[in-house]
């Protein structure tokens, strides 16, 4: 059967020269472009579209042409050619090249040409085998070296590569449902409030602990009175009892709801910037409420988004009925494991998200602090920066190390009751400003960090062996 604009093509894509077969079988409409096919292959193999690519079809090369070199290189723009225009029949083979440094090559073959009774509008993964290699791992040979190193605790690169990849990597993992969810989002506007429900959230994201029932009267009173916990309960209660529809552009709470929720907080929110000259114009500018919203969303306590009504989930209703200790533990785990720390603060760094490895490193350093003796923030920040070369290079090379650590790591943990800060007023030439002088781990902080040894650390044992 010949290929036309209404056809659906079934491909098998195989990573060239992989030691163990890594392949995907998928269908895609023939009226999609080669650029669309590139986007699909990025999802299928777990890559992030960081590098250049090319398709080679019947001695013709398609890709991202350089306007100054197009005539010389002979590369055609892959966004201008639909599949039915460049492909002819079942059995045809094409090659896809990605990241010319690592040199990945994927061999594609058209297994079927179909004329479905119902129009297929997007790519769908049907089957596959094994995880795709991480970005920038060094090609096929580099990937094999990487797998050898992370499998052998005695290997000289074992811990460094585990840090680099985020604490763990399962080369045999293949989840067709997760891949198809990502394929369904190609070309759609990003709704940053969207999340994929995870059943393990019912068990505190899978991290079991006896800490919830063994904290003692004093610790439970601290948790009971913690502003963060009380405020989030108030926020969820307000959503439960009122109609709150996410804004059309961002999905954030509308300002009316922000103002009403903020009135109920332990420290009521004033809807103006500290200088008093301008009112807030979006939820994103109300730092503390936005932080609470991110925790509740990532903790799967509520659901909503662009133009959608915010509602409590089943877990959200359970959260309101649970003990303060359970509530706190859930929020703590949500922050440490489920939350992108860079999403809740204004920092100018190139990363879109901090790696799990940095958060694990930061956890380990915090666990070494004593609740009886504080530490100067400068010394603490120097220790973090010195040890983070592999896991957060932007911090390592930054001239604003202390500010980055304070904004990204310390301020949220002060809200969570982990740190007690000591500020001092420093006079500058034209103004005075409070600077973080010392931090001290609280009794609550020491207790919950110790409990996390058996939960978070249990999930990443190799990371904490060194």
Secondary structure, 3 states (H helix, E strand, C coil): CCCCCCCEEEEEEEECCCCCCCEEEEEEECCCEHHHHHHHHHHHCCCCCCCCEEEEECCEEEECCCCCCHHHHCEEEHHHCEHHHHCCCCCCEEEEEECCCCCEEEEEEEEEEECCCCCCCCCEEEEEECCCCCCCCCHHHHHHHHHHHHHCCCCCCHHHHHHHHCCCCCCCCCCHHHHHHHHHCCCCCCCCCCCCCCHHHHHHHHCCCCHHHCCCHHHHHHHHHCHHHHHHHHHHHHHHHCCCECCCCCCCCCHHHHHHHHHCCCCCCCCECCCCCCECCCHHHCHHHHHHHHHHHHCCCEEEECCEEEEECHHHHHHHHCCHHHHHHHHHHHHHHHCCHHHHCCCCCCCCCCCHHHHHHHHHHHHCCCCCCCEEHHHHHHHHHHHCCCCCHHHHHCCCHHHHHHHHHHHHHHHCCCEEEEEEEEECCCCEEEEEEEEEECHHHHHHHHHHCCCHHHHCHHHHHC
